[in-house]
Amino acid sequence: MTADTRARLLLLALPQMGPARLAWLLAAAEAPAVVDALRAGRVPDGVGDPPPGVTRAMVSKWQDRIRTAPSRVEGILAASRELGVTIRSPLDPSWPFADDPEPPCLLFLIGDPNLLTAPIRVAVVGTRRCTAIGRTVANDLGAELAGAGGVVVSGLALGVDGAAHRGALEHSDGAVIGVVGSGLDVVYPRANRPLWDEVGRRGLLLSEAPTGHRPERWRFPARNRLIAALSHAVVVVESHERGGALSTADEALRRDRPVMAVPGSVLSPASRGTNALLIDGAVPVRNAGDVLAYLGHPLPSGSPPAPPEPRPGPGGTAGSERLPVPGIAHDPIGARILAEVATGPVHLDQLVLVTGLTVADVLAAVQTLQAAGLVDLDGSTVLFRSGSA
């Protein structure tokens, strides 16, 4: 390990040391010189005005803790070896953030680092509180992008992120990059542990946080900038009006990455953020073909992405019965019903009126959607099946 990497680990081990604070210190001197200055009870010569939140008391704490940081670094290194974590620094020839305006101090990886240089890397992100439609679209996008040779980048969160990763893993050898907001030994959210492990085993799991670091609130906006930086485009599937996925879109714009969005019902709260992105000029996306064509990787003429194979319904596990999920492009009746119930429960009689179908035909379509895990039928009322959040 180089002296620079060890010095960066020492700085990362300090309390409340985030990317902006590290950048402030490292703008004045190389990492070993910053460590020497703090040990001497001062800040590096030439340091500029501190970023918001940095107080004299905080700097004093860093100066105290830098003397005991080496023992913590040894703990980080031991945990990293046990977990199979590799550490990359800006001095590595394959550093993926060479031209980034806000690069991480170090990068911690589990899995295949070659995915960082894949020719097509697309972020698929969105709300944790997604609708059944949003989850289906994210899963299908992940599957179609991976099936077409792309790598799906996302944040391993509940909802849209996890659905995109699962779709990609179901239809590729592991074309996924999971960017997380904690140390690679601190799984968050815990419900996604199986997915987290599979991404690390078959794809690439990465973080700028050393092992042992908890998922503090500020780490998730920071994580979003890495998702944007590692991707050739960012697709927002669903986002509430102030959803976290919008910060990923902002970070993409800062880096001149195209921002794309899936249109949603104007009455659905889960689509307010994405529809606002479209009004502001985001590229509309219906499927992976739209994304790939915009990026200059169109599919052969007349060959749209193959529809995903049937996948388990909610709660399904390996070996469980696999149920077909109606594709929105191929089942206009199902799509119309889903659009109607996106804003709240709808009575079967209302669906008969808006579709012009018989009661029997509407009921058959609803039962198909119910079997696929997209809706629930409560008496004569149809509603979205509540997703994990």
N, C-alpha and C positions, 0 to 999 in steps of 0.2 A: 504494500500500500504506500502511495506517495505521501510526502509530507503535506502536500496541499489537501489531499483527500482526508487525511487524519485531522487536519486543522478545521476543515469544513464540518466533519462529524462533531468535533468539540463545540463548534458554534451552534450546530443544530440541537445539541444536548442542553443548551441553555433554556431557562424557562421563558415562555411567551416569545420565542424567537420565530417569527413568521417570515414569509418571503420578502415583504417590503422592508423589514428591519434588517434582514440579511443583506439585501441589495444596497441599503444605505451604508452599511459598514464596508462591504466589499467594493463599493465604488471608490473608497478612499485608499485601499491597500489590498494586497494579496492576502488570502486567508491566514497563512502563518504569521504575517505581520499584525493582522487584526488580533489574533490570539495573544501575541506578545504584548501588544498595547494594553489589552484588557487585564492581563496578568500584572502589568506594571501600574494598574490603577488609573488608566486614562483611556481615551478613545483614540483611534488612529489620527495622525496629523492629516489635515486637509479634509476631514469629514464635513459634510454640508449640514444644512438644517435637518433635524430628525423628522421622520415621518410622524403622522398623528399617532398619539398613544404612547410614544416613547418619552418617558420622564427621567429625571435625574435619579430617582429612586430605582427605576428599572435598570438603568445602566450600572448603578452601584451593585445591584443584585447580580448582574452578569459578571462584574469584576470579582465578586466573592465566589460565585459558582464555578468560574473558569478554572479555579485551582483544584476543584474536586471532579471536574468534568472527565478527566482521563479514565477514572474508574468506570464511569457510566459508559464511555465509549467502548471499553473492553466488554461490557455487558451487551451492548448493541452488536458488536462484532461476533460475539459468541452465539447470540440468538440468531443472527443472520446466517452463520454457518450451519447451525442446526436446521434451519428452515429451508436452506438452499437459496438464499437471497444473494444476488450479485449487486455490486454497487458501482455505479458509473458517475464520473465527474465531468465537468466541462473540458478537461484536458484530454479526454478520450477521443480518438479520431472519429468514432461513430456517434458522438454526442448529438442527439436529435434537436437541440434547441439553440444551435449556433447563432441564428439570426433573430431569436425571439426577444421581444422587448422586456419580458419578465420571466427569465428562465429559472428553473429550480436550482438550488444550491448543489444538490446531489440527486441521483435517481436510484431507487431501490426496486429490483426486478425479480420476479419469479416466472420462469417460462422461456418462451422463444423470443429473443431480442430481435431476430430478423424481421419480425412483423413490423417493427418501427420503420423499416425502409420499404414496406410493401408499396407497389405503385398506385393502389387505390385504397385509401383509408377514409371511411365515412363515419362521423359521429351520429348516432341515433339517440336522441335524448328526449326527456319529457317529464311530466309530473308523476309523482308517486301515487297520487289520487286519480288515476286514469279511469276512463270508462272502458267497458268491454270492447267497444270499437277501437279505442286507442291501443289497448293491449293487443288486439288482433292485428292491427296495422303495423305496430312496432315489431311483432313477431314475424310477420310476413316480410317486412322490409329487411330485417336481419337475415332471414333465410334467403331471400332473393339476392341481396348484395353478396353474401358469402358464396352462394351458388354461382354467381357470376365472376368470382375471383377477387372480390373486395374483402377488406378487413373492417369489421364493425367495432367502433370505439364507443365506449359508454362508461357510466359511472357506477355500475353494479348496485344501483339503488332499487327499491321496490318499484313496481309499476312499469312504466315505459322502458326504463333502462334494462331491467332484468328481462323483460319480454324480448327486447332486441337481441340481447346476448343469447337467450335460449334459442331463438329462431336460428341464429347463426350457427350455434353449436349442433343443432339438430340436422343441419344441412351442409356441414363442412367438416374438415379435419381439425378445426380449431382456429378459424380466422377471426379471433376476437382479441381486443385489448381492453382490459378492465382497469380504469384509473380510480383509485380509492383515496379517501380522505383520512386515513389512519395508517399506523404501522402495519406491515403485511402479516403480522401475527395477531392483529386485533380486528376480528371480523365484524363488520358493521354494514348493513343490519344483520343481526344474527340469523334471521329467517332465511337469508340468502347464503348461508354457509355452504350447502352443496354446490350452488352455482359458483361461488367464490373459489372453491377448491377445484372445480372443473375448469374454470378459466385459467387458473395457474398451471394445471396439469396439461391442458391441451392448447392453450393460447398463451397470452402474456398478461400478467398481473403486475401493476406498477404503482408506486407512490413516491412522493418527495419526503415523506415522513419516515424516520428510522423506526425500527422495531420497538414496540413498547409504547408508542405514542397513541393516545386516545383520539377518537373522532370528535374533536372540539368543533364548535359551530363555525368558526372562521375558516376551518380547513376546507369546507365544501365549495365556497366561492373560489378559493385558491385552486382547488382541484379542477374546477370548471375551465380555468384558463389552460390547464394542461391538456384537457380533452380537446379544446379548440386548436391548440398549437400542434397536436399530433395528427390532426385530420385535414383532409383536403376540402372537406365541406361539412357543415353541421346541419342536420335535419331535425327539426323540432316536431314531434308527432302531436303531442297535446301539452298545453301549458295554461295554467290559470293566469289571471291578470297580472299577478306578481310572482309567477313561478320561478324557481331556481334555474330552470332550463333557459330562461331569457338571459340570465347572466352569461351562460355559455354562448348564446348568440351574440351578445355584446363583445365577448372576448374574441369570437371569430371575426367580427367586423374590424376590431382593432388590428387584426393580423391579415386583413384582406382575404379572408376565407369566405366563400359564398355561404349565405344563410338560406336555408330552405324550410318550408313549413307545409304540413298537411292541413288542408282546409277542414273546418269542422262546422257543426251547426252554430248559427249565430245565437241560439238560445242555450247552448251548453256552456256552463262555467268553465269546463275543462278545455274549451277551445278559444276562450277570450284572448289569451296571450298569443296563440298561433295565428288567429285571424288578424290581430293587431300587427303582427310581423308581416303578414301578407299585404296589408294596407300600406305599410312602411316600405314595401319593395322587396320582401323576401320572395324567393322563387317557389311557386306552387309545386307540390309533389304529390303524385298519386301512387307511385310505385317505384321500385328500384330502377326501372327503365328510364324514368324521368331524371333521376339522380345521375345515372351513368352517362346519359346523353349530354347533360349539362357539363359534366366533367371531361367530355371528349372521349369517352369509352363506350360508345353506343353498342348495343347488342346487334348481332346480325339481323338484317331486315327480315321482318316477319317472324322473329324469334323472341317474343317477350320472355321475361324471366319465368321459369317453370313454376307453377303454383306449388306451394309447400305441400308435403305429404301430410296426411292426417296426423294430428298430434293429440296427446292426452288431454282430456277435459280437466277442469279445475280439480286439484287434489290427486290427479293421476300420477302413477309411478311406473317405473320400468316394469313391463309385463302386464300393465293394466289395459283395459279395452281402449282402443284408439278411436276417437270419434271425429268425423269430418267437420271442419269449421267452414261454413259457407263463405266463399270469397265474395267480397263486395262487388267486384267487377263482373262476377258470373251469376249472381243471384239478386236481380233487381228487387224482387219482392222482399227478400230478407233484408236487403239494404234499406228499403223504404221503411220497413218496420223498425229497424234499429235506429234510423234517423228520428222517427216519431217518438220512441221511448227515451231518446238521449236527454230530453229535458224533464223527464219525470214519468210516473206511471200513466199508462194509457189503457182505456177499456177496449175490449175486443170489438164492441160495436163501433167505436171511433175508427179503429183500424179497417173495419169493413167499409166505412164511408170514404176514407182517404185513399184506399187501394182500389176500390171498385170490385173487389173480389167477393166471393161467397163466404159465409161464416166458416164453412168447412175448409175452404182453401186457406183462409187466414189462420185458422187454428192449426192446420197442418204445418204452415210455415213457422208459426210460433213454436210449435213442438220441436221442429228441427233446430231452431235457434236455442231452445231450452236444452236439448240433448247435447249441443255443442258447448254449453256452458256460458252462453252470451246473455240470456234473459231468464227471468223467473216468471212463472204464471201463478198468481195468487187469486184463485177463484176465476173471475173474468177479467182481471187486470194484469197487464203485461208491464214488467219493469226490468231495468238492467240488473243483472246479477252483480251484487256488490263485489268489488275486487279487493285484494290485499292492499293495505295502505300503511 
